[in-house]
Amino acid sequence: MRKICKLILKLLYFKVDLENIPKEKKYVLIVAPHTSWTDFVIGKIALTAMNVKTTFLMKKEIFIFPLGVFLRYIGGYPVDRQHTKNLTDTFAEYIKNSNEIAFLIAPEGTRRKVDIWKRGFYYIALKSQVPIALGYLDYRNRKGGIGTVFYPTGDYNADLQEIQKFYYGMRGRRKGCFNLEEKEI
């Protein structure tokens, strides 16, 4: 499957850093920019090529038969966005009880342009005492992968600034839909 995914990425003219995989056995993996449904497809192909197995969140409305069966098989977890109380605690406990996990979250929470990222990824990592791996799909350079690993300190605002510095200048598939696309460090 890894070889097939590498071939697909090559056909899509997308370069993926296949070597930079976190050494940690458990981490929250955020991926940005997230501006199109194709980000999920290319991202999942890239992660499979990297041999990174993920558990990921998606809105429950997508988990209809037969797609829902497939999404669960590849690590999907349906989320009811109307009832999100205690989700960070639930997923933090899930990570703590796992031997090995890359818990995938798009911090923007949507494909539309947003000025403020959702905080859940940060608090899940903090509560489960795992680092945050910075995944990316940069359509400007047609590159993707996992950059650095960040250890949260508990100061959300300062940590978010540091995390977002990694993403400055990257472009999503839909130009103009990523809030850090045109920012400079």
Secondary structure, DSSP 4 states (H G I P E B T S, - for coil): -HHHHHHHHHHTT-EE-SS---S-SEEEEEEE---STHHHHHHHHHHHHTT--EEEEEEGGG--TTHHHHHHHTTEEEE-TT--TTHHHHHHHHHHT-SSEEEEE-TT-SSS--SS--SHHHHHHHHHT--EEEEEEETTTTEEEEEEEE---S-HHHHHHHHHHHHTT---SSTT-STTTT---
